[in-house]
Amino acid sequence: MEGILLIYLLTNFFIGSCIASHACVIYDRYSNDDMILSRSYCKNCNNMLNLLDEIPIISYLFLKGKCRYCKNNISAELFLTELIGGFTFIKIDFSSYNELTTAIMISVLLIIAIFDYKDKEFPTILLLTPFCIILFTKINIIQNYSIVDLVELVPITILLITLVSKQKIGSGDLFIYLLIALYFNPSFANSTFLIASILLIAHYIFKKQNITFPFIPYIFIATVFQLLLE
Ligand SMILES: [Zn+2]
């Protein structure tokens, strides 16, 4: 039984790292037409990568973080993203319809987090899929929100709208809050934002730099943290 569990976890970890790896590819090729199917290549020497160079996590370790052809360093951020991706999906039951929609939700959230990390903004079109999923799967739950749910949801939403109008945070952060609150539940979204804020403040103090930090990567980490604890 334990052996089966281990295979299950390792398979999910591998699937997760593949999803994360592809999320990075989607970011890289956003402006290109052939986003999904074209082969990857080294950005330094332009050599096409073969399948063995593209196995998430394993290829990076095997190649010691360098391109096979030109020995240029491969981004450690890619490796880290694949690692986080592995843990992100480790508990997802891909055979369950409910959890499959959760997998899609967090995949899109991951892509948005990568955009936010790199560009401090993300294409609004990325919100379309999550909001369609909410519309088709959660509308009954949202219509039957209890007073407790509304007390969790409304004040934080008003607070975030106020912060957006004062340009303290971007409107993207507000949309991500609503997305998490409506898909999971308002209480989940509030604790996610609390954990994300603590991580952000800790990073700010640690770095001591007066720069603007993208918030969505922290929200993503906090979401994963909560899903793993559930
Ligand atoms: Zn190269």
Boltz pocket constraint, residues with backbone or C-beta under 6 A from the ligand:
constraints:
  - pocket:
      binder: B
      contacts: [[A, 42], [A, 43], [A, 44], [A, 45], [A, 46], [A, 47], [A, 67], [A, 68], [A, 69], [A, 70], [A, 71], [A, 72]]
      max_distance: 6.0
